[in-house]
Structure formats: structure tokens, C-alpha cells
Amino acid sequence: MDPSAPVAAKQMLYWLSYLYFPVAGALVWWMVRRGTHRILASFFLLGLTVLAYARFVEPRILLVKSHEVEICGNGLPGTVKAAVVADFHYGIFPNAMPLERIVSRLNRLNPDLV
């Protein structure tokens, strides 16, 4: 099997994802003007919108959650501020979440270790 085949498939899916916008517009126009099969078109539009959210919105959300964990026990002094970073969405298309944005957020949090 050609090793570039998975990359080519991912690139094709990447560029085909932009078809959401004209297809969604056409479905809305069809539901408003034509009126036939509105329920079927609504379900199709809903499914496409969920996929578009997963492709265009969710990878660009940067979440920060803070938790306090007692390491020493018994109230002993000393704290460590640690940052755990996961799921960069950094694959063959690095535009999902710019690495500079992640590093900038980490620098603002000022952790002792990452």
C-alpha cells in the first residue's frame, strides 16, 4: 500500500469539509422555498452541522481547568503548580490550534512544571 495514501485521504477530507457552507445554504434554501422533504433535509442539515462543529469549532477551543491536589499530606508546606497539556490536534494540518497560542497560555499561567 502506498504510504502517502492516508495523507491524501486526510487532505481530501480536509478540503471537502469546506463544502459544508454551500451545502448547508442549499439545504436551507430547499427547506424554505421547496417545502418538500423538510424533515429529511432538517436531519441531514443537523448531522452536517454537528460534523462542521467538530471540524471548525471544537479543535480551536482551548480549555484551562484548575485543580488543587495535596501532595505532601497532613497540611505540610510547599506547593507545586503543574500544567498538564494534552490533545493538541497537531497533525498534518497544524492550523487547528496554533502552538504559539498554547505556549502563550502556558506562560500566562506561570507553572512550575509542564
C-alpha positions in Angstrom: 0.0 0.0 0.0 1.2 3.5 -0.8 2.4 5.3 2.4 1.1 8.6 1.1 -2.5 7.2 0.7 -3.6 8.0 4.3 -2.2 11.6 4.0 -4.0 12.0 0.7 -7.3 10.8 2.2 -6.9 13.2 5.1 -6.2 16.1 2.8 -9.2 15.2 0.7 -11.5 15.2 3.8 -9.9 18.5 5.0 -10.8 20.3 1.7 -14.2 18.6 1.3 -15.1 19.9 4.8 -15.4 23.4 3.3 -18.3 22.1 1.2 -20.4 22.3 4.4 -21.2 26.0 3.8 -22.7 25.8 0.3 -24.4 22.5 1.0 -26.0 24.0 4.2 -27.1 27.1 2.4 -28.7 24.9 -0.4 -30.5 22.8 2.2 -31.9 25.8 4.0 -33.0 27.3 0.7 -34.6 24.0 -0.3 -36.5 23.8 3.0 -37.7 27.3 2.7 -38.6 27.5 -0.9 -39.5 24.0 -1.9 -41.1 22.7 1.3 -40.8 19.0 0.2 -39.0 16.6 2.5 -38.3 19.2 5.1 -37.9 16.7 7.9 -35.3 14.7 5.9 -33.4 17.9 5.0 -33.5 19.1 8.6 -31.9 15.8 9.8 -29.3 16.0 7.1 -28.6 19.6 8.0 -28.3 18.8 11.7 -25.9 16.0 11.0 -23.8 18.2 8.8 -23.8 21.0 11.4 -22.5 18.6 14.1 -19.7 17.5 11.8 -18.9 21.1 10.9 -18.7 22.0 14.6 -16.3 19.1 15.2 -14.2 20.2 12.2 -14.1 24.0 12.5 -15.0 25.0 16.1 -14.0 22.3 18.7 -10.3 22.0 17.7 -9.9 25.7 18.3 -11.2 25.7 21.9 -8.5 26.0 24.5 -9.7 24.8 27.9 -8.0 25.5 31.2 -9.1 23.7 34.3 -7.6 24.2 37.7 -7.4 21.6 40.5 -5.8 21.6 43.9 -4.0 18.3 44.8 -2.4 17.8 48.2 0.9 16.0 47.6 2.7 16.1 50.9 -0.3 15.3 53.1 -1.1 16.4 56.6 -1.0 20.0 55.6 2.8 20.2 55.1 4.0 23.3 53.5 5.1 23.5 49.9 3.1 23.8 46.7 3.9 23.0 43.1 2.0 24.5 40.2 2.0 22.0 37.4 0.4 22.2 33.9 -0.8 19.2 32.0 -1.2 19.7 28.3 -2.9 17.2 26.0 -4.6 16.7 22.7 -3.0 19.4 20.5 -4.9 18.4 17.4 -1.5 19.0 15.8 -1.3 16.6 12.8 -0.7 17.1 9.2 -2.8 20.3 9.3 -1.2 22.4 12.1 -3.8 25.2 11.9 -6.3 23.6 14.3 -4.7 25.1 17.4 -1.6 27.3 16.8 1.2 26.1 19.0 2.1 29.7 19.8 -1.4 30.2 21.4 -0.9 27.2 23.6 2.6 28.3 24.7 1.3 31.8 25.3 -1.5 30.5 27.6 1.0 28.3 29.5 3.3 31.3 30.0 0.5 33.3 31.4 -0.4 30.5 33.9 3.3 30.5 35.1 3.5 26.9 36.1 6.5 25.4 37.9 6.5 22.4 35.6 4.7 21.3 32.4 
